[in-house]
């Protein structure tokens, strides 16, 4: 009999995916940080900064699959100009 495995983060950092739809164009960096916390990665090119929220994990369960989810927010002048959400994607 297989044991029930806990939810486990394998890479990246957990974030609240259910909050992702609340992030909208026009919000500030402070608004996004208050909703999702610190991003896993910050990338800056020219006048655009991209915050990347990323996690590779296994959900709670017996023999759970490995999943990946990612959310990216682009800012210009400290204001959201683009929102891109991916995942969860099974990589079993």
ZIGICOR-V400377 format. One record per backbone hydrogen bond with DSSP energy under -1.0 kcal/mol. CO is the residue of the C=O (numbers start at 1). NH is the residue of the N-H. E is the energy in kcal/mol with one decimal. If there is no record, write none. Layout:
BEGIN
co=CO nh=NH e=E
co=CO nh=NH e=E
END
This chain:
BEGIN
co=5 nh=61 e=-2.0
co=8 nh=58 e=-2.4
co=11 nh=56 e=-2.6
co=15 nh=17 e=-1.3
co=16 nh=19 e=-1.7
co=19 nh=22 e=-2.4
co=20 nh=23 e=-2.0
co=24 nh=27 e=-1.8
co=27 nh=80 e=-3.2
co=28 nh=32 e=-2.1
co=29 nh=33 e=-2.7
co=30 nh=34 e=-2.0
co=31 nh=35 e=-1.3
co=32 nh=36 e=-3.0
co=33 nh=37 e=-2.1
co=41 nh=52 e=-3.1
co=43 nh=50 e=-3.4
co=45 nh=48 e=-2.3
co=48 nh=45 e=-2.6
co=49 nh=75 e=-3.2
co=50 nh=43 e=-2.7
co=51 nh=73 e=-2.3
co=52 nh=40 e=-1.3
co=52 nh=41 e=-1.7
co=53 nh=71 e=-2.9
co=54 nh=13 e=-2.8
co=55 nh=69 e=-2.5
co=56 nh=10 e=-3.1
co=56 nh=11 e=-1.7
co=57 nh=67 e=-3.7
co=58 nh=8 e=-2.5
co=61 nh=5 e=-2.5
co=66 nh=91 e=-3.0
co=67 nh=57 e=-2.9
co=68 nh=89 e=-2.0
co=69 nh=55 e=-2.3
co=70 nh=86 e=-3.7
co=71 nh=53 e=-3.3
co=72 nh=84 e=-2.8
co=73 nh=51 e=-2.9
co=74 nh=81 e=-3.2
co=74 nh=82 e=-1.3
co=75 nh=49 e=-2.3
co=76 nh=79 e=-1.1
co=78 nh=29 e=-1.5
co=79 nh=76 e=-2.4
co=80 nh=26 e=-2.1
co=82 nh=74 e=-2.7
co=84 nh=72 e=-3.3
co=86 nh=70 e=-2.1
co=89 nh=68 e=-1.6
END
